[in-house]
Structure formats: C-alpha cells, structure tokens
Amino acid sequence: MPANPKYLTRSPWLRFSRILAGTVGGYAVMLSLHLLLTTVFPRENVLATAFFTGYILWALLLLGAFVARSVWKVWLSYAGLTLLFSLPYLIS
C-alpha cells in the first residue's frame, strides 16, 4: 500500500536536509554524548559500551529526524545538544 501523498515532502532539498540531519547530526550528538561520558566514567568502560549504545542511539536519532515536523528544529536541537554535550569535554 503506497504512502499518502499529502504526508510526503515535496521539496528534494528538504528531504536531503532530513537525511543529512539524521546521519551527520545524529552522529555528532551520539559522539558528543560519549565524550561527555568519558569525563564522568573511565574511558575504557565508555569505549567498550559505545560500540553497542552508539549505534542504537544513532539509529534513534536518525529516525527522530524523519518523525519531526520541522527539519530546522531538528538541526537546531542536534546542534544544541552537540554543543551542550561537548562543552565539559572541551573545558577539561
């Protein structure tokens, strides 16, 4: 059964922006969260669990980019979360 056309994005640029926000932005948030965890926990433990939790978190953030109504809110939230998570690592 095909998708209802009224729910599909008409602009190819918005579709490309969603794909880019989900892949690159989601990866940046996932990476910065694990950098934040290295300031709290030993690096060896974070590295060992990052193999599993990193992929799951990245997949959820990728899905979240397509579920959200506005791609610009996704970009802003992913950029804000990346900055928020990476500040403690950059300060120390």
C-alpha positions as CSV (number, residue, x, y, z in Angstrom):
1,M,0.0,0.0,0.0
2,P,1.6,3.3,-1.1
3,A,2.0,6.2,1.3
4,N,-0.5,9.1,1.3
5,P,1.0,11.9,-0.9
6,K,-0.1,14.6,1.5
7,Y,2.4,13.4,4.1
8,L,5.3,13.2,1.7
9,T,7.9,16.0,1.4
10,R,7.6,17.7,-2.0
11,S,11.0,19.5,-1.9
12,P,14.0,17.4,-2.7
13,W,16.2,19.9,-0.7
14,L,14.1,19.3,2.5
15,R,14.4,15.6,2.0
16,F,18.1,15.9,1.6
17,S,18.3,18.1,4.7
18,R,16.4,15.4,6.7
19,I,18.8,12.7,5.6
20,L,21.8,14.9,6.3
21,A,20.4,16.0,9.7
22,G,19.7,12.4,10.7
23,T,23.0,11.0,9.6
24,V,25.5,13.7,10.4
25,G,23.7,15.5,13.2
26,G,22.7,12.2,14.9
27,Y,26.3,11.0,14.7
28,A,27.5,14.3,16.2
29,V,25.1,14.1,19.1
30,M,26.0,10.4,19.7
31,L,29.7,11.1,19.6
32,S,29.5,14.2,21.9
33,L,27.3,12.2,24.4
34,H,30.0,9.6,24.6
35,L,32.7,12.3,25.0
36,L,30.6,13.6,27.9
37,L,30.5,10.2,29.4
38,T,34.3,9.9,29.3
39,T,34.6,12.9,31.6
40,V,32.5,11.0,34.2
41,F,33.4,7.4,33.7
42,P,36.7,5.7,32.8
43,R,37.5,5.9,29.1
44,E,37.9,2.1,28.7
45,N,34.4,1.4,30.0
46,V,32.8,4.1,27.8
47,L,34.7,2.8,24.8
48,A,33.5,-0.7,25.4
49,T,29.9,0.2,25.8
50,A,30.0,2.8,23.0
51,F,30.1,0.0,20.4
52,F,26.6,-1.0,21.3
53,T,25.0,2.1,22.7
54,G,26.4,4.3,20.0
55,Y,24.7,2.5,17.1
56,I,21.4,2.3,18.9
57,L,21.4,6.0,19.8
58,W,22.4,7.0,16.3
59,A,19.6,4.9,14.8
60,L,17.1,6.5,17.1
61,L,18.3,10.0,16.3
62,L,18.2,9.2,12.6
63,L,14.6,8.1,13.0
64,G,13.8,11.2,15.0
65,A,14.9,13.4,12.2
66,F,12.2,11.9,9.9
67,V,9.5,11.9,12.6
68,A,9.8,15.5,13.5
69,R,7.6,18.0,11.7
70,S,10.3,20.7,11.0
71,V,13.7,19.9,9.8
72,W,15.0,23.2,11.1
73,K,14.0,22.3,14.6
74,V,15.9,19.0,14.2
75,W,19.0,20.9,13.1
76,L,18.8,23.3,15.9
77,S,18.2,20.7,18.6
78,Y,21.0,18.4,17.3
79,A,23.4,21.4,17.1
80,G,22.4,22.5,20.6
81,L,22.7,19.0,22.1
82,T,26.1,18.5,20.4
83,L,27.4,21.8,21.9
84,L,25.9,21.0,25.3
85,F,27.4,17.5,25.5
86,S,30.8,18.5,24.2
87,L,31.4,21.6,26.5
88,P,32.5,19.6,29.6
89,Y,35.0,17.7,27.5
90,L,36.4,20.8,25.8
91,I,36.7,22.6,29.1
92,S,38.6,19.9,30.8
